[in-house]
Every structure is written in structure tokens, then in C-alpha cells.
Amino acid sequence: MISDVAAWLFAMFIIDPLQVEIRERLNGASVPVEQIQQSQQCIASHGPQLLKRAGEEPGWALSTAVGVAVGWNSPVELLDARDPNCSTLVRLLQNEKGRDGEA
């Protein structure tokens, strides 16, 4: 039961907002179609893995969700930058965050 709640919270606070942020970033940027497809493949492969971990490790799921919700961590850190499908997405989101922080 606790693992189900942890996985649900993780999906609500991590996976869903990450997907929304990715869509917004990709729609607002002039990104080649190939990179959009790679980004979709990254979320499709890593999302279920993260949800499985959240169900198996409720403590990790809750601490990660809180860390992201309050801004201590970025959901981008959860993606495997070594995965070719995710590396492009990680670079894109990190570059966008770096530009957002500039004044």
C-alpha cells in the first residue's frame, strides 16, 4: 500500500511535470524532429523504470519528490545522460535552465 502511494506521488510530482516541461521546451525551441523522437523514447524507457523504483523504494520516491518539489533537485538528474536518447534531452533541459537563470 505504501509503495503504491509512493509511486503515485512520484508520478504526480516528478514524471508528469517532467513530461510537461519537456513538451513546453521542445515546442518553444527549434529542435529537430530526431531530437524530439529521442526525447520521447527517453521518457518512454526511463519513466517506467523510475516508477518501478518508486514502488520498490518508497523512501527514495518520497524524498526525491520532495526534493524536486522544493527545488533542491532537478528532475533532469533522474535521467540517464549516458543513454543516447536521454543525453540530448538532458543537454537541452540543462541549457534552457541555464538561460532561464541568466538576467
Sequence and secondary structure as in RCSB ss.txt:
>XXXX:A:sequence
MISDVAAWLFAMFIIDPLQVEIRERLNGASVPVEQIQQSQQCIASHGPQLLKRAGEEPGWALSTAVGVAVGWNSP
VELLDARDPNCSTLVRLLQNEKGRDGEA
>XXXX:A:secstr
 HHHHHHHHHIIIIIHHHHHHHHHHHHHS   HHHHHHHHHHHHHHHHHHHHHHHH HHHHHHHHHHHHTTSS G
GGGS TTSHHHHHHHHHHHHHHHHHH  
